[in-house]
Amino acid sequence: MAGLLTVSPKASPFPYATVAIAAYTQQAEIVFDDSVSSPSLDLKGSTITGDEEIVLAISKAGGLADEATKTPAYFALAKSLPKVASIPEIITALDSLDDYLAFRTFLVGHDITAADWVLWGALKGSIKIIGLLKNNKHPHLNRWFTYIDTLESTQSVYALIASAKASKARNNRTAASFALGLQGAKEGEVVTRFPPEPSGYLHIGHAKAVLLNQYFAKMYKGKMLIRFDDTNPSKEKTEFEESILEDLALLDVQGDGLSHTSDYFDQLYDLCIKMIELGKAYADDTVQEQMRKERMDGIASQRRDASVEENLKHFAEMKAGTEDGLRWCIRAKLSVDDPNKALRDPVIYRCNVLPHHRTGDKWKIYPTYDFACPVVDSLEGVTHALRTNEYRDRNPQYNWMIEALGLRPVKIWDFSRLNFIYTLLSKRKLHWFVNEGLVKGWDDPRFPTVRGIRRRGLTVEALRQFMLAQGPSQAIVSLEWDSIWAINKKVIDPVAPRFWAVLQDKKVLVTLKGAPSTPEVKMLPKHKKNPDIGEKKTTYTPQILIEQEDALSFDDNEEITLMDWGNAIVQSKTITPSGEVTAIELTLNLQGDFRKTSKKIHWLPYPSPSLIPVTLLDYDYLITKKKLEEEDDVKDFVTPVTEFKEEALADPNVVDLKKGDIMQFERKGYFILDGVYPNTGGEGTRMEFIRIPDGKAANLASKSVAASGVATPASDTTTTPSAGSKKKGAKSGEATVGGGPPPSSSLQNEVQGVPVSPSAERTGMYEVKKIYSDDAIQKGETKMYDVRNIYG
């Protein structure tokens, strides 16, 4: 990198712009130092101070586009706006910026510039301004702000700041290793690799590894290689290679090269002979249990001092797969009693007579991972080997193998292993669930496999942001799932179309007085805050369907709001002796003020032969214990019922969705279309939707401990609450973030509407804030009124 940026993690206000633009352009390494009073940039032998000067210097070094005539005005605004004490004055400034960004992506030109970074940093550093932005009165400004706030480089900066503030280092100086990148890395020369074993499907832990490898390869304009570590024919299959490549495609990952360790079997064999000839390896026939005990106790094998000729003879027998040869293995001669037990003469070659899925029966001997990985990394030109820190004790062993053979060195970069509560990542235990029929396969939404979490609605962008937000942390902890799902909600909320659904066994017929006598159809946006998503048809009928939960909450003469229609007053409702509402009468009151009602109700037209039968699926954790210990038997901690179904009728517009599309059933939550299937015991088809967790802790709690509930489990053995159940006053689809990156001003799920101007034309039944131009609105005679945007 070109320069060195030094900042204090305790600076107030924090120089977000300087740090973020440095991470974005990769033009300056970032070092946090408590002792400095203001940021300073060492660039090409010069020292630059002052936020504005540093941003301009990094911008120029990074080749960001700029317009000198316009930029100073935004720098001045960034300097003055946070100092304004008057809330009305701040709002006026934000209004002006919002208007300006209505038809622009960035402040200056068509690409991000220093002006964007400086103004964003000023807004980010002001608690008062952030609070005003969260009121969601400035959609265009929020869109611009959120874009910069959720960039990968910005998210990594947040993690670095948090890490620096938490640092207990003696000199209070923490290098931002994640933003600094890889030790000794040179642009255009970095080669990383992702070496999965083709013995199963990729899971979320593998996702972290491959995304980090990809991130650094792109960061340095280098390459990332994908190499199958196929050295154990007992476990590996071609079908797993194919599934891994499919999983990588699901992660939007494509390597710059594809290889197999088996491609190097001849070279590995020759290098093992070389190691024996150098006296750095020997043949050993000590039985496995005794060998394990000798390594533990620091006792040398009786075969350790055998001659080179003897060792080569036994290695030849091993290669031939003779009866005598099968008793032997080859061990590297590192140490007998090193405190690091990974260095106590590890096995580097062993016998296996099973045919290999690529090389057939050519080989009866195979290198171990500890030998093959460092050797092939060096042979393939890998410059940086990224490994989880569970391998840290074996890092000296990795380096020893390369040095012993005189090969090109490879640098190691450690990162923390990813663990989640109530989650199994062990291939053996996941196999058990598949074999026992407790899940539907390796792509089951309850599985932490890549295809499982993608099927449940986790986006690649959310995965990437979450992994980068982990930063340089070396701590191995069991993470809550709420953080990653909360990030996912931020990604999908701006683009997920909105539809309605009513539960089949909870529907209530409502008669509307003042409604049109015949059905009328109006085109409305699928997403009121994002018209680019498209339009949907909404049908208005004299009778509608609502849900029992809503009907029960109505009081006589209460005024409520029908979403996308207007207000209505409760006239009467019919209730059975058991307390169930069977019918309701409402009178439309379209002149009513929706801001004064506490209940905004979704509904479906009735009768409507085009309502779509749908199944809403939700899932629990597979195990009841947050973290299984080694001595725990997984069979003792299996959650009795983990799949829950609700049958519903949905908005006819859902038929346009394709498998894998993400959407929101308003007031229920986010869902992903899993597929279209034949109706059970009947004609036609039904659509199945899987609920996407929203990051709200209550929705992610294990349902197995609940005492009672309303959802119908897939099995009749247990009944537990649906994830859609909510506390009084809470709306489904609203998330409380319980972790993840620092808070941003991303758009809330729902916002209050904007009052219609007194001069707005009133032509009948509905009022709507103008979303499109006049040319986009269908003209002609109608009994309908313009529908006002009630929910933002």
NORFENFEN-V753724 format. One record per backbone hydrogen bond with DSSP energy under -0.5 kcal/mol. CO is the residue of the C=O (numbers start at 1). NH is the residue of the N-H. E is the energy in kcal/mol with one decimal. If there is no record, write none. Layout:
co=(CO,CO)
nh=(NH,NH)
e=(E,E)
This chain:
co=(2,3,4,4,5,5,6,7,8,14,15,16,17,18,19,20,21,22,22,22,27,29,29,30,31,31,32,33,39,40,41,41,42,43,46,46,48,50,51,52,53,54,55,56,57,58,59,60,67,67,68,70,70,71,71,72,73,74,75,76,77,78,80,80,81,86,87,88,89,90,91,92,93,94,95,96,97,99,100,101,108,109,113,114,115,116,117,118,119,120,121,123,125,126,127,128,129,130,132,132,133,138,139,140,141,142,143,144,145,146,148,151,152,153,154,155,156,157,158,159,160,161,162,163,164,169,172,172,173,174,175,176,177,182,186,186,190,191,191,192,194,194,196,196,197,198,202,203,203,204,205,206,207,208,209,210,211,212,213,214,215,216,217,218,220,223,224,224,225,225,226,227,228,228,229,232,232,237,238,239,240,241,242,243,244,245,246,247,248,249,257,259,260,261,262,264,265,266,267,268,269,270,271,272,273,274,275,275,276,280,282,284,287,288,289,290,291,292,293,294,294,301,303,307,308,309,310,311,312,313,314,315,316,317,317,318,322,324,325,329,330,330,331,332,339,340,341,343,343,346,348,349,350,356,359,360,364,366,368,368,369,371,372,373,374,375,376,377,378,383,384,385,385,387,388,389,391,391,392,394,395,396,397,398,399,400,401,402,403,411,413,415,417,419,420,422,426,427,428,429,430,431,432,433,433,434,441,444,448,449,450,451,452,453,454,459,460,461,462,463,464,465,466,467,468,470,473,475,477,477,479,481,482,483,484,485,486,487,488,489,490,492,492,495,497,499,500,502,503,504,506,508,509,510,511,511,512,513,520,522,522,524,526,527,530,531,534,534,536,538,539,540,542,543,544,545,546,547,547,548,549,550,550,551,555,558,558,560,561,561,562,562,566,567,568,569,569,570,572,573,574,574,576,580,582,583,584,585,585,586,586,587,589,592,593,594,598,599,599,601,604,606,608,611,612,613,614,615,615,616,617,618,622,626,626,629,632,633,634,635,637,642,643,644,645,646,647,648,649,650,651,652,653,654,658,661,662,663,664,664,665,665,667,669,670,671,672,672,673,675,677,679,684,686,687,687,688,688,689,690,691,692,696,696,697,697,702,703,708,711,712,715,720,722,727,731,732,735,736,757,761,767,768,773,773,774,783,787,788,789,789,790,791)
nh=(44,29,6,42,7,31,40,33,11,16,19,20,21,22,23,24,25,26,27,28,3,5,31,176,7,33,174,36,50,6,43,48,4,46,43,48,41,54,55,56,57,58,59,60,61,62,64,63,70,71,72,73,74,74,75,76,77,78,79,80,81,82,83,84,84,90,91,92,93,94,95,96,97,98,99,100,101,102,103,104,111,106,117,118,119,120,121,122,123,124,125,126,127,130,131,132,133,134,135,137,136,142,143,144,145,146,147,148,149,150,151,155,156,157,158,159,160,161,162,163,164,165,166,167,167,172,34,174,175,32,177,180,181,185,189,190,223,383,384,225,196,227,198,229,199,237,450,206,207,208,209,210,211,212,213,214,215,216,217,218,219,220,222,221,188,192,256,257,194,227,259,229,230,261,231,235,236,241,242,243,244,245,246,247,248,249,250,251,253,252,226,228,263,264,265,268,269,270,271,272,273,274,275,276,277,278,280,281,279,333,331,329,291,292,293,294,295,296,297,298,299,304,306,311,312,313,314,315,316,317,318,319,320,321,322,321,326,327,328,284,348,349,282,334,341,343,344,335,345,332,368,330,366,360,362,356,352,350,371,372,373,375,376,377,378,379,380,382,381,411,386,387,413,415,391,392,394,395,395,398,399,400,401,402,403,404,405,407,406,385,387,389,419,479,423,623,430,431,432,433,434,435,436,438,439,437,444,447,204,453,454,455,456,458,457,463,464,465,466,467,468,469,470,470,471,473,416,477,419,479,421,485,486,487,488,489,490,491,492,493,494,495,496,497,664,666,651,649,506,507,548,546,584,544,513,586,515,588,540,524,538,536,498,530,533,534,526,527,524,522,541,520,512,606,510,604,508,550,551,552,553,553,554,554,558,560,570,568,563,601,565,566,562,589,560,571,587,557,585,575,582,583,579,576,509,574,511,571,572,513,588,569,592,594,596,597,600,561,601,563,545,543,611,613,650,687,648,617,689,646,691,644,639,422,423,632,634,636,637,638,624,620,714,618,712,616,504,614,502,612,654,655,656,657,661,673,497,671,499,666,668,669,732,665,692,663,674,690,660,688,686,682,679,677,615,689,674,675,617,672,693,670,699,700,700,701,705,706,721,713,645,718,711,725,730,734,667,737,697,760,763,788,788,776,777,777,765,768,790,754,792,753,751)
e=(-0.9,-2.9,-0.5,-2.7,-0.5,-2.9,-1.8,-2.9,-1.5,-2.5,-1.9,-3.0,-2.4,-1.4,-2.1,-2.3,-2.4,-1.6,-0.7,-0.7,-1.4,-4.0,-0.5,-1.7,-2.2,-0.5,-1.8,-1.2,-0.8,-2.7,-0.8,-3.2,-2.1,-1.9,-3.1,-0.5,-3.0,-2.7,-2.6,-2.2,-2.1,-2.8,-2.6,-2.2,-2.5,-2.4,-2.3,-1.0,-1.2,-2.2,-0.7,-0.8,-0.9,-0.8,-2.0,-2.4,-2.0,-2.5,-1.6,-2.0,-2.9,-0.6,-1.2,-0.5,-1.6,-2.0,-2.8,-2.2,-1.9,-2.6,-3.0,-2.1,-2.2,-2.6,-2.5,-2.2,-2.2,-1.0,-0.6,-0.8,-0.6,-0.5,-1.8,-2.7,-2.2,-2.6,-2.5,-1.9,-2.3,-2.8,-1.7,-1.3,-0.6,-2.4,-2.2,-1.7,-2.5,-1.7,-1.1,-0.5,-1.9,-2.8,-2.1,-2.1,-2.9,-3.0,-1.9,-1.7,-2.5,-1.9,-1.1,-2.6,-2.3,-1.6,-1.8,-1.7,-2.0,-2.7,-2.4,-2.3,-2.7,-2.5,-1.6,-0.7,-0.7,-1.5,-1.7,-0.5,-0.5,-2.2,-2.2,-3.1,-1.7,-1.9,-2.3,-0.8,-2.4,-2.1,-1.8,-2.8,-0.7,-2.1,-0.5,-2.4,-2.6,-1.8,-2.9,-0.6,-1.9,-1.6,-1.6,-2.8,-2.4,-2.2,-2.2,-2.5,-2.5,-2.4,-1.9,-2.4,-2.5,-1.8,-3.8,-1.4,-3.9,-2.6,-3.5,-0.6,-2.6,-0.5,-2.3,-0.5,-1.7,-2.7,-1.2,-1.7,-1.5,-1.2,-2.2,-2.2,-2.3,-2.2,-1.9,-2.6,-2.5,-1.7,-1.9,-1.1,-2.9,-1.6,-3.0,-2.5,-1.3,-2.2,-1.3,-3.0,-2.3,-2.2,-2.4,-2.0,-2.1,-2.2,-2.1,-2.2,-2.7,-1.9,-2.6,-0.5,-1.7,-2.9,-3.1,-1.8,-2.7,-2.6,-1.9,-2.7,-2.4,-2.0,-2.4,-0.9,-2.9,-1.6,-1.7,-2.3,-2.6,-2.1,-2.3,-2.2,-2.1,-1.9,-2.3,-2.3,-2.0,-1.0,-1.6,-0.7,-2.0,-1.5,-1.6,-2.8,-3.2,-1.5,-2.4,-1.4,-1.0,-2.3,-1.5,-0.8,-1.6,-2.7,-1.9,-2.3,-2.6,-1.7,-1.5,-3.2,-2.7,-1.9,-0.8,-3.1,-2.4,-1.4,-3.1,-2.4,-1.9,-2.4,-2.6,-2.3,-1.0,-2.2,-0.7,-0.6,-2.4,-1.6,-2.1,-1.3,-1.6,-0.5,-1.3,-2.2,-2.3,-2.1,-2.1,-1.4,-2.4,-3.1,-1.2,-2.5,-1.0,-3.4,-1.9,-2.1,-0.6,-3.5,-1.1,-0.5,-2.5,-2.6,-1.5,-1.6,-1.9,-3.1,-2.2,-1.8,-0.8,-1.2,-1.6,-2.3,-2.1,-2.8,-2.1,-1.6,-1.3,-2.5,-1.3,-2.1,-2.8,-2.6,-2.6,-2.7,-2.4,-2.0,-0.9,-0.7,-1.2,-1.5,-1.1,-0.8,-0.7,-0.7,-2.3,-1.9,-2.3,-1.9,-2.0,-2.0,-1.6,-1.5,-2.4,-2.6,-0.6,-1.3,-1.7,-0.6,-2.6,-2.6,-2.7,-3.0,-1.1,-0.9,-2.5,-2.1,-1.6,-2.3,-0.6,-2.9,-0.9,-2.7,-3.3,-0.5,-2.8,-3.2,-3.0,-1.7,-2.1,-1.6,-2.8,-0.5,-2.7,-2.4,-0.5,-1.9,-3.0,-2.1,-3.0,-1.7,-2.6,-0.5,-2.4,-2.8,-0.8,-0.6,-0.6,-1.2,-1.9,-0.6,-2.7,-2.5,-0.7,-3.2,-2.0,-1.7,-3.2,-2.9,-2.9,-0.5,-2.3,-2.0,-2.8,-0.5,-2.9,-1.0,-2.3,-2.8,-0.8,-3.0,-2.8,-2.8,-1.3,-3.2,-0.5,-2.8,-2.3,-0.7,-1.8,-1.1,-0.5,-2.6,-0.6,-2.7,-2.7,-0.8,-1.6,-0.5,-2.5,-1.8,-2.8,-0.6,-3.0,-1.7,-3.0,-2.6,-2.6,-1.8,-0.6,-1.3,-0.6,-2.2,-1.7,-0.6,-2.0,-2.1,-2.8,-2.2,-1.2,-3.2,-2.5,-3.0,-2.7,-2.2,-2.1,-1.6,-1.5,-1.9,-2.6,-2.5,-0.6,-3.0,-2.8,-0.9,-2.5,-2.1,-0.6,-2.1,-3.1,-2.8,-0.6,-2.7,-3.2,-2.8,-3.0,-1.2,-2.3,-2.8,-2.7,-0.5,-2.7,-1.2,-3.3,-2.0,-0.6,-0.6,-1.0,-0.9,-0.9,-0.8,-0.8,-1.6,-0.5,-0.7,-3.4,-0.5,-0.7,-1.9,-2.2,-1.7,-0.5,-0.6,-0.5,-2.7,-0.6,-9.9,-0.6,-1.2,-0.5,-1.1,-0.7,-0.9,-1.2,-0.6,-0.5,-0.8,-1.0)
